[in-house]
């Protein structure tokens, strides 16, 4: 088993305005993000399923043509290869779970 | 995409003292647990990888022969087919992520 103390884990910059703590297991990648108000995730897609939860703040997420305001208590499942983009309406804490592992993010973990 | 409002999601009993909200996607199962102080998870294992996070309270988790006290800020990765058991030392909120999907839990979602 692997125990991760998030307080000791390095924080990596990624998209401008987003700082994340990246955990890669064998089967998934989990990222604990802190986003600044106004920070933008450009439109993109990836072959990984993504499950996102905003634990603090409000985050506007566009998936395909549908826009949703994520906040605490909401969980969203974005299927693989689905275009999405977003904007932090306030400062936010966001948790993203990707399956399978984001090989392209391994450098951050 | 699928948007889940946890406040509207039914809560299911499972182990005694544990009540959970179950989310099954294509690739993973996420469970938001509320545990009563003293509640026990009997020793068990499963072929799914499990990632657990205690967001409130303290939970004693034994994985193999190693015992850890989980609390906010700690994340643990339990590899597939690894025996584990636990006890809620206080009332707790726990988030479990399983990959692949827990077919045995689909009845709860």
Backbone of each chain as ProteinMPNN parsed JSONL, in Angstrom:
{"seq_chain_A": "XXXXXXXXXXXXXXXXXXXXXXXXXXXXXXXXXXXXXXXXXXXXXXXXXXXXXXXXXXXXXXXXXXXXXXXXXXXXXXXXXXXXXXXXXXXXXXXXXXXXXXXXXXXXX", "coords_chain_A": {"N_chain_A": [[0.853, -1.19, 0.0], [0.323, 2.334, -0.43], [0.887, 5.311, 1.219], [-0.108, 8.608, 1.12], [0.77, 11.795, 2.087], [-0.816, 14.646, 1.733], [-0.05, 17.174, 2.511], [2.654, 17.152, 2.382], [3.222, 16.775, -0.198], [4.479, 17.774, -3.333], [3.472, 20.695, -5.116], [2.324, 21.289, -8.357], [2.522, 23.474, -11.125], [0.25, 23.891, -13.812], [-2.042, 24.23, -16.086], [-2.377, 27.748, -16.591], [-2.946, 29.492, -13.609], [-3.805, 27.336, -12.236], [-2.911, 25.067, -9.717], [-1.641, 21.949, -8.854], [-1.813, 18.841, -7.008], [-0.578, 15.769, -7.712], [-1.542, 12.419, -7.959], [-0.555, 9.3, -8.912], [-1.722, 6.124, -9.373], [-1.666, 2.569, -10.028], [-3.85, 2.268, -11.674], [-5.249, 4.619, -11.917], [-5.342, 8.258, -12.052], [-5.268, 10.853, -9.765], [-6.025, 14.187, -9.163], [-5.555, 16.912, -7.084], [-6.666, 19.977, -7.265], [-5.975, 23.484, -6.976], [-7.521, 26.36, -7.884], [-7.254, 29.62, -9.234], [-9.523, 32.401, -9.064], [-11.113, 33.058, -12.097], [-9.376, 31.597, -13.63], [-8.673, 29.593, -16.49], [-9.516, 26.594, -18.208], [-8.508, 25.471, -21.214], [-10.381, 24.381, -24.124], [-10.418, 20.908, -24.578], [-9.743, 17.375, -25.056], [-9.498, 13.932, -24.006], [-8.45, 10.494, -23.952], [-9.146, 9.359, -21.56], [-11.49, 8.489, -19.045], [-13.068, 10.933, -17.008], [-13.735, 12.015, -13.757], [-15.089, 14.541, -11.9], [-15.033, 16.725, -9.085], [-16.038, 19.524, -7.351], [-14.873, 20.887, -4.491], [-14.679, 23.225, -3.09], [-15.84, 26.497, -3.774], [-16.892, 27.782, -7.042], [-17.188, 26.443, -10.267], [-17.276, 26.772, -13.685], [-18.188, 24.504, -16.054], [-17.898, 23.32, -19.3], [-19.155, 20.802, -21.219], [-19.022, 19.161, -24.145], [-21.688, 20.666, -25.685], [-22.906, 21.546, -23.444], [-23.288, 23.476, -20.544], [-22.354, 23.623, -17.162], [-22.597, 24.605, -13.761], [-20.359, 23.798, -11.451], [-20.223, 22.911, -8.031], [-19.766, 22.463, -4.471], [-20.91, 19.254, -3.541], [-21.78, 18.364, -5.959], [-21.091, 16.023, -8.525], [-19.392, 15.177, -11.479], [-19.394, 13.181, -14.394], [-17.292, 12.75, -17.039], [-17.254, 11.378, -20.124], [-14.796, 9.32, -21.916], [-12.822, 10.89, -24.495], [-14.33, 13.227, -24.875], [-15.03, 16.498, -25.596], [-14.135, 19.202, -23.512], [-14.174, 22.134, -21.42], [-13.314, 24.855, -19.185], [-13.948, 27.271, -16.524], [-12.87, 28.957, -13.656], [-15.109, 30.325, -11.536], [-14.931, 31.404, -9.078], [-12.278, 31.39, -6.637], [-11.209, 28.038, -6.371], [-11.401, 24.651, -5.151], [-10.691, 21.616, -6.592], [-11.296, 18.261, -7.457], [-10.003, 15.872, -9.536], [-10.521, 12.777, -11.097], [-8.981, 10.44, -13.02], [-9.268, 7.761, -15.33], [-7.959, 5.408, -17.56], [-4.643, 5.688, -16.004], [-3.116, 8.905, -16.311], [-0.746, 9.023, -18.405], [0.571, 11.109, -19.53], [0.823, 12.886, -17.496], [2.587, 11.936, -15.719], [5.035, 13.019, -15.198], [4.52, 14.971, -13.379], [4.009, 13.828, -10.958]], "CA_chain_A": [[0.0, 0.0, 0.0], [1.058, 3.593, -0.476], [0.216, 6.371, 1.968], [0.325, 9.924, 0.631], [0.422, 12.944, 2.927], [-0.948, 15.737, 0.755], [0.637, 18.383, 2.997], [4.074, 17.011, 2.046], [3.33, 16.511, -1.641], [4.781, 19.001, -4.066], [2.406, 21.256, -5.941], [2.848, 21.587, -9.697], [1.735, 24.345, -11.996], [-0.095, 23.211, -15.064], [-2.693, 25.349, -16.76], [-2.171, 28.999, -15.853], [-3.95, 29.722, -12.575], [-4.108, 26.062, -11.576], [-1.803, 24.363, -9.095], [-2.195, 20.637, -8.536], [-1.06, 17.739, -6.407], [-0.882, 14.664, -8.617], [-1.317, 11.058, -7.451], [-0.709, 8.254, -9.92], [-1.694, 4.736, -8.927], [-1.532, 1.69, -11.199], [-5.031, 2.285, -12.525], [-5.868, 5.935, -12.073], [-4.643, 9.482, -11.651], [-6.123, 11.785, -9.032], [-5.378, 15.491, -9.013], [-6.167, 17.871, -6.173], [-6.355, 21.285, -7.847], [-6.416, 24.776, -6.451], [-7.628, 27.256, -9.036], [-7.523, 31.036, -8.956], [-10.72, 32.935, -9.726], [-10.865, 33.493, -13.47], [-8.485, 30.661, -14.356], [-9.38, 28.941, -17.601], [-9.041, 25.355, -18.838], [-8.885, 25.538, -22.631], [-11.104, 23.214, -24.65], [-9.54, 19.767, -24.867], [-10.322, 16.064, -24.75], [-8.486, 12.898, -23.77], [-9.097, 9.172, -23.995], [-9.413, 8.901, -20.198], [-12.696, 8.928, -18.337], [-12.76, 11.91, -15.955], [-14.782, 12.31, -12.777], [-14.665, 15.78, -11.237], [-15.811, 17.179, -7.929], [-15.565, 20.8, -6.818], [-15.108, 20.817, -3.038], [-14.834, 24.611, -2.629], [-15.944, 27.463, -4.858], [-17.762, 27.502, -8.187], [-16.422, 26.221, -11.488], [-18.153, 26.609, -14.854], [-17.633, 23.457, -16.909], [-18.633, 23.064, -20.54], [-18.875, 19.461, -21.749], [-19.756, 19.222, -25.418], [-22.366, 21.965, -25.773], [-23.68, 21.762, -22.206], [-22.531, 24.168, -19.502], [-22.812, 23.312, -15.809], [-21.836, 25.249, -12.689], [-20.019, 22.817, -10.416], [-19.966, 23.414, -6.672], [-19.731, 21.365, -3.503], [-22.086, 18.383, -3.543], [-22.03, 17.873, -7.325], [-20.03, 15.211, -9.134], [-19.68, 15.049, -12.913], [-18.642, 12.142, -15.115], [-17.027, 13.133, -18.429], [-16.802, 10.159, -20.803], [-13.578, 9.451, -22.718], [-12.854, 11.549, -25.815], [-15.407, 14.215, -24.895], [-14.463, 17.841, -25.494], [-14.593, 19.984, -22.353], [-13.393, 23.317, -21.066], [-13.868, 25.363, -17.936], [-13.497, 28.547, -15.962], [-13.114, 29.101, -12.221], [-15.905, 31.534, -11.298], [-14.346, 31.886, -7.828], [-11.191, 30.461, -6.332], [-11.832, 26.713, -6.263], [-10.681, 23.388, -4.973], [-11.295, 20.663, -7.528], [-10.664, 16.952, -7.465], [-10.236, 15.149, -10.788], [-10.103, 11.371, -11.111], [-8.875, 9.954, -14.395], [-9.025, 6.329, -15.489], [-6.777, 4.917, -16.852], [-3.624, 6.649, -15.579], [-2.665, 9.927, -17.258], [0.696, 8.845, -18.636], [1.112, 12.422, -19.873], [0.963, 13.668, -16.266], [3.46, 11.231, -14.768], [6.149, 13.907, -14.836], [4.1, 15.874, -12.297], [3.682, 13.14, -9.698]], "C_chain_A": [[0.889, 1.24, 0.0], [0.248, 4.657, 0.26], [0.781, 7.709, 1.497], [-0.162, 11.001, 1.602], [0.385, 14.168, 2.01], [-0.198, 16.991, 1.198], [2.126, 18.353, 2.632], [4.301, 16.874, 0.542], [3.572, 17.819, -2.372], [3.59, 19.411, -4.93], [3.007, 21.655, -7.28], [1.921, 22.555, -10.416], [1.374, 23.557, -13.241], [-0.742, 24.249, -15.962], [-2.421, 26.601, -15.932], [-3.3, 29.205, -14.846], [-4.367, 28.465, -11.839], [-2.827, 25.483, -10.983], [-2.355, 23.038, -8.579], [-1.234, 19.727, -7.795], [-1.532, 16.473, -7.11], [-0.578, 13.331, -7.931], [-1.561, 10.091, -8.598], [-0.645, 6.895, -9.24], [-1.46, 3.863, -10.158], [-2.656, 1.945, -12.205], [-5.636, 3.667, -12.741], [-4.934, 7.062, -11.67], [-5.646, 10.371, -10.937], [-5.352, 13.093, -8.886], [-6.216, 16.36, -8.084], [-5.738, 19.255, -6.648], [-6.753, 22.421, -6.917], [-6.391, 25.74, -7.629], [-7.879, 28.675, -8.555], [-8.817, 31.456, -9.65], [-10.337, 33.441, -11.113], [-9.99, 32.552, -14.281], [-9.297, 29.836, -15.359], [-8.699, 27.638, -17.998], [-9.466, 25.412, -20.296], [-9.613, 24.254, -23.072], [-10.111, 22.113, -25.008], [-10.334, 18.482, -24.684], [-9.176, 15.089, -24.551], [-9.195, 11.547, -23.729], [-9.464, 8.626, -22.623], [-10.81, 9.338, -19.758], [-12.277, 9.903, -17.247], [-13.969, 12.08, -15.042], [-14.294, 13.497, -11.956], [-15.632, 16.165, -10.136], [-15.204, 18.511, -7.48], [-15.889, 20.804, -5.323], [-15.201, 22.213, -2.419], [-14.946, 25.514, -3.845], [-16.894, 27.022, -5.956], [-16.931, 27.46, -9.467], [-17.405, 25.968, -12.628], [-17.496, 25.609, -15.8], [-18.518, 23.281, -18.128], [-18.196, 21.7, -21.07], [-19.697, 19.315, -23.016], [-20.379, 20.607, -25.517], [-23.096, 22.342, -24.491], [-22.798, 22.387, -21.131], [-23.183, 23.934, -18.148], [-21.973, 24.119, -14.825], [-21.605, 24.203, -11.597], [-19.757, 23.518, -9.095], [-20.017, 22.222, -5.732], [-21.036, 20.565, -3.539], [-22.456, 17.864, -4.916], [-20.821, 17.099, -7.821], [-20.386, 15.041, -10.6], [-18.788, 13.974, -13.525], [-18.524, 12.59, -16.566], [-16.508, 11.894, -19.147], [-15.502, 10.394, -21.579], [-13.85, 10.198, -24.02], [-13.997, 12.554, -25.963], [-14.809, 15.603, -24.659], [-15.031, 18.575, -24.281], [-13.638, 21.138, -22.107], [-14.002, 23.889, -19.799], [-13.284, 26.691, -17.517], [-13.842, 28.577, -14.473], [-13.859, 30.411, -11.991], [-15.481, 32.203, -9.991], [-13.041, 31.101, -7.658], [-11.846, 29.122, -5.967], [-10.85, 25.671, -5.772], [-11.435, 22.324, -5.765], [-10.529, 19.354, -7.431], [-11.019, 16.262, -8.779], [-9.717, 13.727, -10.645], [-10.117, 10.91, -12.559], [-8.638, 8.448, -14.389], [-8.985, 6.047, -16.971], [-5.83, 6.066, -16.459], [-3.322, 7.644, -16.696], [-1.149, 9.801, -17.421], [1.362, 10.194, -18.915], [1.303, 13.308, -18.643], [1.982, 13.05, -15.312], [4.637, 12.089, -14.324], [5.807, 14.8, -13.649], [3.973, 15.162, -10.944], [4.923, 12.898, -8.854]], "O_chain_A": [[2.058, 1.186, 0.384], [-0.926, 4.876, -0.038], [1.995, 7.912, 1.478], [-1.354, 11.099, 1.895], [1.425, 14.66, 1.571], [0.24, 17.782, 0.363], [2.779, 19.395, 2.579], [5.44, 16.861, 0.075], [2.952, 18.839, -2.072], [2.817, 18.576, -5.402], [4.066, 22.281, -7.335], [0.697, 22.46, -10.321], [2.11, 22.666, -13.664], [-0.04, 25.075, -16.545], [-2.254, 26.522, -14.715], [-4.475, 29.101, -15.197], [-5.188, 28.518, -10.924], [-1.795, 25.415, -11.65], [-3.409, 23.005, -7.943], [-0.015, 19.826, -7.935], [-2.719, 16.145, -7.106], [0.511, 13.139, -7.39], [-2.644, 10.067, -9.182], [0.355, 6.551, -8.609], [-1.095, 4.373, -11.217], [-2.456, 1.855, -13.416], [-6.446, 3.859, -13.648], [-3.896, 6.854, -11.043], [-6.743, 10.613, -11.441], [-4.174, 13.097, -8.529], [-7.422, 16.52, -8.273], [-4.59, 19.657, -6.457], [-7.731, 22.33, -6.175], [-5.363, 25.911, -8.286], [-8.617, 28.903, -7.597], [-9.162, 30.922, -10.705], [-9.354, 34.164, -11.272], [-9.879, 32.703, -15.497], [-10.437, 29.445, -15.104], [-7.475, 27.572, -18.113], [-10.662, 25.402, -20.59], [-9.467, 23.195, -22.461], [-9.095, 22.361, -25.657], [-11.47, 18.508, -24.21], [-8.029, 15.383, -24.886], [-10.402, 11.478, -23.498], [-10.035, 7.54, -22.527], [-11.247, 10.444, -20.076], [-11.232, 9.716, -16.623], [-15.092, 12.267, -15.512], [-13.206, 13.455, -11.383], [-16.844, 15.97, -10.226], [-13.997, 18.606, -7.256], [-17.057, 20.733, -4.941], [-15.749, 22.363, -1.327], [-14.235, 25.326, -4.832], [-17.606, 26.027, -5.823], [-16.089, 28.325, -9.713], [-18.25, 25.076, -12.553], [-16.389, 25.836, -16.288], [-19.732, 23.115, -18.012], [-17.015, 21.474, -21.335], [-20.927, 19.343, -22.97], [-19.674, 21.613, -25.441], [-23.819, 23.337, -24.452], [-21.706, 21.896, -20.842], [-24.402, 24.033, -18.004], [-20.772, 24.296, -15.031], [-22.537, 23.783, -10.912], [-19.146, 24.586, -9.052], [-20.282, 21.098, -6.159], [-22.125, 21.137, -3.565], [-23.343, 17.02, -5.043], [-19.677, 17.475, -7.566], [-21.544, 14.791, -10.935], [-17.6, 13.873, -13.219], [-19.532, 12.788, -17.245], [-15.43, 11.402, -18.815], [-15.149, 11.538, -21.865], [-14.95, 10.147, -24.571], [-14.56, 12.709, -27.047], [-14.161, 15.844, -23.64], [-16.24, 18.574, -24.047], [-12.478, 21.124, -22.518], [-15.079, 23.466, -19.378], [-12.288, 27.169, -18.058], [-14.965, 28.262, -14.08], [-13.308, 31.487, -12.222], [-15.647, 33.41, -9.816], [-12.742, 30.228, -8.472], [-12.903, 29.086, -5.336], [-9.638, 25.792, -5.95], [-12.647, 22.159, -5.625], [-9.302, 19.329, -7.336], [-12.195, 16.089, -9.097], [-8.618, 13.5, -10.14], [-11.142, 10.984, -13.237], [-7.901, 7.926, -13.552], [-9.942, 6.426, -17.646], [-6.174, 7.243, -16.569], [-3.277, 7.28, -17.872], [-0.377, 10.398, -16.67], [2.53, 10.41, -18.594], [1.894, 14.382, -18.75], [2.216, 13.577, -14.224], [5.17, 11.919, -13.228], [6.702, 15.326, -12.987], [3.844, 15.814, -9.908], [4.829, 12.331, -7.765]]}, "seq_chain_B": "XXXXXXXXXXXXXXXXXXXXXXXXXXXXXXXXXXXXXXXXXXXXXXXXXXXXXXXXXXXXXXXXXXXXXXXXXXXXXXXXXXXXXXXXXXXXXXXXXXXXXXXXXXXXX", "coords_chain_B": {"N_chain_B": [[-22.248, 13.319, -20.771], [-22.57, 12.916, -17.206], [-24.275, 14.278, -14.54], [-24.189, 14.339, -11.097], [-26.078, 14.968, -8.271], [-25.247, 14.945, -5.104], [-26.815, 15.426, -2.898], [-29.292, 14.612, -3.614], [-29.058, 11.99, -4.007], [-29.675, 8.594, -3.253], [-29.049, 7.048, -0.091], [-27.291, 4.194, 0.903], [-27.325, 1.411, 3.089], [-24.615, -0.594, 4.183], [-21.984, -2.213, 5.194], [-22.445, -2.707, 8.69], [-23.144, 0.268, 10.402], [-22.148, 1.872, 8.478], [-23.019, 4.146, 5.965], [-23.645, 4.744, 2.587], [-23.145, 6.652, -0.453], [-23.329, 5.709, -3.711], [-21.513, 5.826, -6.683], [-21.379, 4.749, -9.91], [-19.349, 4.69, -12.66], [-18.307, 4.154, -16.075], [-15.789, 3.144, -15.748], [-15.021, 3.202, -13.089], [-15.846, 2.973, -9.557], [-17.178, 5.092, -7.159], [-17.49, 5.779, -3.778], [-19.153, 7.591, -1.339], [-18.866, 7.616, 1.908], [-20.487, 7.627, 5.11], [-19.563, 7.066, 8.32], [-20.302, 5.597, 11.459], [-18.948, 6.278, 14.713], [-16.855, 3.74, 15.876], [-17.708, 1.854, 14.076], [-17.1, -1.038, 12.077], [-15.1, -2.4, 9.473], [-14.972, -5.526, 8.261], [-12.217, -7.83, 7.798], [-11.146, -8.159, 4.475], [-10.755, -8.696, 0.92], [-10.356, -7.655, -2.512], [-10.457, -7.77, -6.114], [-10.139, -5.242, -7.131], [-8.373, -2.185, -7.466], [-8.071, 0.112, -4.793], [-8.57, 3.403, -3.699], [-8.424, 5.48, -0.993], [-9.765, 8.12, 0.992], [-10.011, 9.98, 3.872], [-12.171, 12.394, 4.789], [-13.309, 13.634, 6.92], [-12.902, 13.175, 10.409], [-11.42, 10.256, 12.048], [-9.958, 7.259, 10.982], [-9.076, 3.99, 11.457], [-7.041, 2.001, 9.608], [-6.173, -1.184, 8.506], [-3.856, -2.636, 6.48], [-2.789, -5.452, 4.985], [-0.283, -6.272, 7.186], [0.037, -3.839, 8.25], [-0.869, -0.99, 10.088], [-2.65, 2.023, 9.855], [-3.543, 5.34, 10.727], [-6.02, 7.019, 9.28], [-6.802, 10.311, 8.248], [-8.024, 13.642, 7.548], [-6.364, 14.918, 4.714], [-4.703, 12.839, 4.175], [-4.085, 10.241, 1.841], [-4.69, 6.977, 0.72], [-3.419, 4.223, -1.105], [-4.59, 1.143, -1.947], [-3.475, -1.819, -3.148], [-4.761, -4.121, -5.702], [-6.351, -7.161, -4.576], [-5.447, -7.203, -1.929], [-5.444, -7.801, 1.45], [-7.511, -6.1, 3.744], [-8.791, -4.155, 6.492], [-10.864, -2.298, 8.815], [-11.573, 0.365, 11.199], [-13.752, 2.8, 12.427], [-12.58, 5.381, 14.24], [-13.654, 7.676, 15.137], [-16.752, 9.354, 14.342], [-16.95, 9.433, 10.832], [-16.2, 10.767, 7.547], [-15.719, 9.257, 4.502], [-14.078, 8.676, 1.453], [-14.113, 6.408, -1.109], [-12.433, 5.131, -3.901], [-12.764, 2.926, -6.487], [-11.215, 0.864, -8.891], [-11.233, -1.553, -11.407], [-14.798, -0.949, -12.058], [-16.974, -1.744, -9.321], [-18.68, -4.377, -9.746], [-20.158, -5.85, -8.012], [-21.353, -4.002, -6.446], [-23.212, -2.708, -7.892], [-25.914, -2.871, -7.499], [-26.407, -1.031, -5.555], [-26.282, 1.471, -6.624]], "CA_chain_B": [[-21.786, 13.475, -19.396], [-23.559, 12.637, -16.172], [-24.121, 15.143, -13.372], [-24.799, 13.717, -9.917], [-26.266, 15.835, -7.102], [-25.148, 13.999, -3.98], [-27.883, 15.675, -1.922], [-30.497, 13.925, -4.092], [-28.727, 10.571, -4.244], [-30.08, 7.772, -2.106], [-27.977, 6.518, 0.755], [-27.506, 2.762, 1.108], [-26.586, 0.748, 4.164], [-23.801, -1.685, 3.669], [-21.485, -2.723, 6.464], [-23.156, -2.084, 9.822], [-22.526, 1.514, 10.844], [-21.703, 2.625, 7.299], [-24.035, 4.475, 4.971], [-22.873, 5.223, 1.446], [-23.719, 7.067, -1.738], [-22.523, 4.962, -4.665], [-21.496, 6.3, -8.07], [-20.695, 3.852, -10.841], [-19.129, 5.162, -14.024], [-17.897, 3.022, -16.912], [-14.471, 2.617, -15.387], [-14.74, 3.165, -11.65], [-16.919, 3.141, -8.576], [-16.813, 5.995, -6.069], [-18.463, 5.722, -2.687], [-19.063, 8.605, -0.297], [-19.341, 6.937, 3.119], [-20.536, 8.202, 6.446], [-19.398, 5.957, 9.263], [-20.488, 5.891, 12.886], [-17.798, 5.935, 15.556], [-16.843, 2.333, 16.297], [-18.105, 0.952, 12.99], [-15.981, -1.903, 11.676], [-15.062, -3.09, 8.18], [-14.277, -6.807, 8.477], [-11.097, -8.111, 6.879], [-11.59, -8.636, 3.165], [-9.946, -8.212, -0.209], [-11.083, -7.655, -3.781], [-9.5, -7.603, -7.225], [-10.115, -3.842, -7.562], [-7.55, -1.207, -6.76], [-8.881, 1.027, -3.966], [-7.918, 4.615, -3.185], [-9.306, 5.973, 0.068], [-9.458, 9.416, 1.584], [-10.909, 10.335, 4.97], [-12.296, 13.856, 4.72], [-13.644, 14.078, 8.286], [-12.767, 12.133, 11.422], [-10.238, 9.383, 12.047], [-10.292, 5.889, 10.627], [-7.916, 3.084, 11.565], [-7.068, 1.057, 8.477], [-5.103, -2.178, 8.499], [-3.629, -3.183, 5.138], [-1.791, -6.484, 5.285], [0.029, -6.222, 8.619], [0.371, -2.454, 8.613], [-2.022, -0.205, 10.53], [-2.486, 3.463, 9.63], [-4.697, 6.158, 11.11], [-6.344, 7.959, 8.211], [-7.518, 11.54, 8.618], [-8.017, 14.601, 6.448], [-5.043, 15.249, 4.178], [-3.986, 11.601, 3.821], [-4.705, 9.407, 0.811], [-4.016, 5.676, 0.72], [-3.665, 3.357, -2.265], [-4.576, -0.281, -1.588], [-3.4, -2.553, -4.422], [-5.733, -5.212, -5.858], [-6.141, -8.443, -3.88], [-4.691, -6.968, -0.701], [-6.349, -7.891, 2.597], [-7.585, -4.894, 4.567], [-9.913, -4.054, 7.426], [-10.798, -0.962, 9.394], [-12.471, 0.754, 12.288], [-13.935, 4.247, 12.577], [-12.214, 5.79, 15.601], [-14.653, 8.717, 15.4], [-17.604, 9.397, 13.152], [-16.042, 9.737, 9.699], [-16.594, 10.779, 6.133], [-14.664, 8.54, 3.768], [-14.315, 8.555, 0.023], [-13.383, 5.281, -1.704], [-12.447, 5.047, -5.366], [-12.38, 1.585, -6.919], [-11.034, 0.676, -10.329], [-12.393, -1.179, -12.215], [-16.112, -0.833, -11.407], [-17.424, -2.802, -8.41], [-19.921, -4.964, -10.268], [-20.904, -6.361, -6.855], [-22.012, -2.862, -5.762], [-24.097, -1.996, -8.832], [-27.265, -2.846, -6.939], [-26.534, 0.098, -4.63], [-26.116, 2.785, -7.255]], "C_chain_B": [[-22.933, 13.223, -18.408], [-23.273, 13.523, -14.976], [-24.871, 14.506, -12.203], [-24.87, 14.748, -8.79], [-26.308, 14.913, -5.884], [-26.29, 14.199, -2.981], [-29.172, 14.949, -2.316], [-30.285, 12.42, -4.222], [-29.102, 9.761, -3.01], [-28.858, 7.235, -1.377], [-28.295, 5.052, 1.042], [-26.711, 2.283, 2.314], [-25.725, -0.336, 3.541], [-23.228, -2.42, 4.86], [-22.278, -2.035, 7.584], [-22.406, -0.819, 10.267], [-22.011, 2.367, 9.702], [-22.895, 2.892, 6.391], [-23.317, 5.156, 3.806], [-23.72, 5.706, 0.297], [-22.78, 6.535, -2.816], [-22.641, 5.584, -6.056], [-20.722, 5.291, -8.905], [-20.576, 4.526, -12.193], [-18.795, 3.931, -14.872], [-16.667, 2.337, -16.342], [-14.223, 2.53, -13.885], [-16.005, 3.288, -10.825], [-16.396, 4.071, -7.488], [-17.901, 5.903, -5.015], [-18.14, 6.813, -1.673], [-19.703, 7.996, 0.954], [-19.5, 7.911, 4.277], [-20.51, 7.034, 7.416], [-19.651, 6.444, 10.676], [-19.205, 5.549, 13.643], [-17.928, 4.485, 16.002], [-17.204, 1.353, 15.193], [-16.88, 0.215, 12.435], [-16.181, -2.434, 10.264], [-14.31, -4.389, 8.401], [-13.155, -7.003, 7.45], [-11.641, -8.689, 5.568], [-10.569, -8.207, 2.117], [-10.808, -8.296, -1.46], [-10.078, -7.383, -4.9], [-9.367, -6.164, -7.709], [-9.04, -3.08, -6.794], [-8.479, -0.278, -5.977], [-8.025, 2.215, -3.537], [-8.885, 5.244, -2.199], [-8.795, 7.28, 0.639], [-10.475, 9.664, 2.694], [-10.984, 11.859, 4.999], [-12.727, 14.45, 6.061], [-13.455, 12.908, 9.234], [-11.481, 11.334, 11.296], [-10.676, 7.945, 11.853], [-9.023, 5.051, 10.677], [-8.029, 2.031, 10.473], [-5.878, 0.122, 8.582], [-5.016, -2.766, 7.09], [-2.489, -4.18, 5.271], [-1.535, -6.449, 6.781], [0.27, -4.811, 9.12], [-0.891, -1.655, 8.951], [-1.712, 1.289, 10.416], [-3.722, 4.176, 10.151], [-4.925, 7.184, 9.996], [-7.117, 9.146, 8.768], [-7.398, 12.498, 7.442], [-6.593, 14.928, 6.002], [-4.208, 14.035, 3.82], [-4.798, 10.83, 2.779], [-3.948, 8.081, 0.801], [-4.416, 4.885, -0.519], [-3.515, 1.913, -1.796], [-4.547, -1.077, -2.889], [-4.472, -3.642, -4.5], [-5.347, -6.417, -5.0], [-5.297, -8.319, -2.614], [-5.664, -6.936, 0.48], [-6.323, -6.589, 3.396], [-8.844, -4.919, 5.424], [-9.817, -2.687, 8.088], [-11.789, -0.751, 10.509], [-12.547, 2.276, 12.355], [-13.635, 4.621, 14.026], [-13.131, 6.919, 16.081], [-15.703, 8.566, 14.296], [-16.752, 9.952, 12.013], [-16.827, 9.991, 8.423], [-15.421, 10.231, 5.339], [-15.064, 8.473, 2.307], [-13.466, 7.396, -0.505], [-13.532, 5.332, -3.215], [-11.938, 3.658, -5.744], [-12.21, 1.574, -8.435], [-10.592, -0.754, -10.549], [-13.672, -1.094, -11.364], [-16.367, -2.01, -10.472], [-18.756, -3.351, -8.918], [-20.801, -5.445, -9.115], [-21.637, -5.245, -6.104], [-23.039, -2.186, -6.673], [-25.529, -1.912, -8.312], [-27.496, -1.631, -6.05], [-26.583, 1.449, -5.337], [-27.417, 3.287, -7.871]], "O_chain_B": [[-24.109, 13.313, -18.761], [-22.158, 13.526, -14.452], [-26.051, 14.177, -12.319], [-23.856, 15.327, -8.401], [-27.284, 14.195, -5.668], [-26.688, 13.257, -2.297], [-30.036, 14.699, -1.474], [-31.22, 11.673, -4.511], [-28.878, 10.184, -1.876], [-27.799, 7.004, -1.96], [-29.428, 4.709, 1.381], [-25.571, 2.696, 2.529], [-26.068, -0.914, 2.509], [-23.946, -3.197, 5.489], [-22.726, -0.9, 7.421], [-21.194, -0.843, 10.478], [-21.496, 3.463, 9.925], [-23.677, 1.992, 6.085], [-22.483, 6.038, 4.013], [-24.845, 5.251, 0.087], [-21.593, 6.861, -2.839], [-23.745, 5.835, -6.541], [-19.552, 5.015, -8.638], [-21.581, 4.893, -12.802], [-18.981, 2.799, -14.427], [-16.515, 1.119, -16.434], [-13.296, 1.842, -13.458], [-17.073, 3.652, -11.318], [-15.303, 3.866, -6.959], [-19.091, 5.944, -5.329], [-17.006, 6.94, -1.213], [-20.924, 7.876, 1.043], [-18.754, 8.881, 4.406], [-21.338, 6.127, 7.336], [-19.268, 7.554, 11.047], [-18.47, 4.64, 13.257], [-18.991, 4.059, 16.453], [-17.025, 0.146, 15.356], [-15.786, 0.77, 12.341], [-17.275, -2.862, 9.897], [-13.117, -4.36, 8.701], [-13.166, -6.403, 6.375], [-12.482, -9.587, 5.567], [-9.642, -7.45, 2.403], [-11.862, -8.933, -1.459], [-8.997, -6.842, -4.667], [-8.568, -5.888, -8.604], [-8.832, -3.317, -5.605], [-9.557, 0.073, -6.458], [-6.898, 2.047, -3.071], [-10.038, 5.51, -2.537], [-7.593, 7.519, 0.755], [-11.679, 9.564, 2.462], [-9.975, 12.532, 5.21], [-12.529, 15.64, 6.306], [-13.807, 11.775, 8.905], [-10.578, 11.689, 10.539], [-11.632, 7.476, 12.471], [-8.028, 5.363, 10.024], [-8.994, 1.268, 10.424], [-4.735, 0.555, 8.726], [-5.986, -3.324, 6.579], [-1.368, -3.815, 5.622], [-2.471, -6.582, 7.569], [0.66, -4.607, 10.27], [-1.857, -1.651, 8.188], [-0.649, 1.75, 10.831], [-4.833, 3.661, 10.026], [-4.121, 8.096, 9.802], [-7.972, 8.999, 9.641], [-6.74, 12.188, 6.449], [-5.722, 15.183, 6.834], [-3.134, 14.166, 3.232], [-6.027, 10.778, 2.835], [-2.719, 8.059, 0.865], [-5.577, 4.875, -0.928], [-2.458, 1.51, -1.312], [-5.503, -1.017, -3.662], [-5.027, -4.04, -3.476], [-4.169, -6.657, -4.737], [-4.531, -9.22, -2.274], [-6.598, -6.133, 0.499], [-5.257, -6.045, 3.686], [-9.819, -5.608, 5.12], [-8.81, -1.993, 7.943], [-12.699, -1.547, 10.74], [-11.521, 2.956, 12.34], [-14.36, 4.219, 14.936], [-13.351, 7.088, 17.28], [-15.547, 7.727, 13.409], [-15.929, 10.843, 12.223], [-17.944, 9.508, 8.24], [-14.284, 10.681, 5.484], [-16.225, 8.245, 1.968], [-12.243, 7.404, -0.363], [-14.625, 5.55, -3.737], [-10.832, 3.265, -5.374], [-12.977, 2.206, -9.162], [-9.621, -1.165, -9.914], [-13.631, -1.159, -10.135], [-16.017, -3.145, -10.793], [-19.823, -2.85, -8.563], [-22.028, -5.45, -9.218], [-22.453, -5.521, -5.224], [-23.667, -1.204, -6.277], [-26.265, -0.985, -8.65], [-28.639, -1.239, -5.813], [-26.894, 2.463, -4.712], [-27.45, 4.377, -8.441]]}, "name": "protein", "num_of_chains": 2, "seq": "XXXXXXXXXXXXXXXXXXXXXXXXXXXXXXXXXXXXXXXXXXXXXXXXXXXXXXXXXXXXXXXXXXXXXXXXXXXXXXXXXXXXXXXXXXXXXXXXXXXXXXXXXXXXXXXXXXXXXXXXXXXXXXXXXXXXXXXXXXXXXXXXXXXXXXXXXXXXXXXXXXXXXXXXXXXXXXXXXXXXXXXXXXXXXXXXXXXXXXXXXXXXXXXXXXXXXXXXXX"}
